[in-house]
């Protein structure tokens, strides 16, 4: 029972939490691409104000603003995606550590049963192998975390290796924007129709977000809770000699895969929304 308490408990870490809103403000004020685009736009206006009247000035002003806006949206989208990947790496590491603790308890159970002569030594080897797999995945996630931190530092024009901190826990909320609303948001001032390649990009990201949202609901409401109960039952049965180690492994893999599946689909959902924000200019992730 102690193993399952460790599995279900929320990870408590002393790491400082950094908000996406704070990082976005820093990017707007210090990202070189945004600053360059802003300065170019401001210089155009200064030149325009000092020149003779031009009936085409309104169209030129809109074109210049759209260039600046595209740079701004692109940088913020990249920042958000790096932030979401960083949050995912932390959450996935928490999950792996909890499951490692669980399997260390299962390993001890297997060692005790082998010492008592009631189970084969292969159970011990299998438990040790599973712990080794978890350790390898933790190493990979640590690499992914560092890569996301490096990307955030670069976007914010910070010195390499500047600590980023742990992102806030995210609870994705389903976007209420329809596909037609997203098409409308992508329409530029002047009523220019959204071209077909742009419509295809919007639709691809929209469908990706919708698919991930559905999978998140399935994992959270039915699949993952049932898998956790099945794992708890099989571990208790194994300890009592009423189940073999294969049942424990099978239920463990199912429970872990479903829990990780929820985290992966949460990330995919947020990445799709960030791409849609860049393409359409419509805020979709505020408050997430």
Secondary structure as GFF3:
##gff-version 3
##sequence-region A 1 288
A	DSSP	alpha_helix	2	8	.	.	.	ID=ss1
A	DSSP	beta_strand	17	18	.	.	.	ID=ss2
A	DSSP	alpha_helix	20	30	.	.	.	ID=ss3
A	DSSP	alpha_helix	32	50	.	.	.	ID=ss4
A	DSSP	alpha_helix	57	115	.	.	.	ID=ss5
A	DSSP	alpha_helix	121	155	.	.	.	ID=ss6
A	DSSP	beta_strand	166	167	.	.	.	ID=ss7
A	DSSP	alpha_helix	179	186	.	.	.	ID=ss8
A	DSSP	alpha_helix	196	218	.	.	.	ID=ss9
A	DSSP	pi_helix	219	223	.	.	.	ID=ss10
A	DSSP	alpha_helix	224	239	.	.	.	ID=ss11
A	DSSP	alpha_helix	245	280	.	.	.	ID=ss12
###
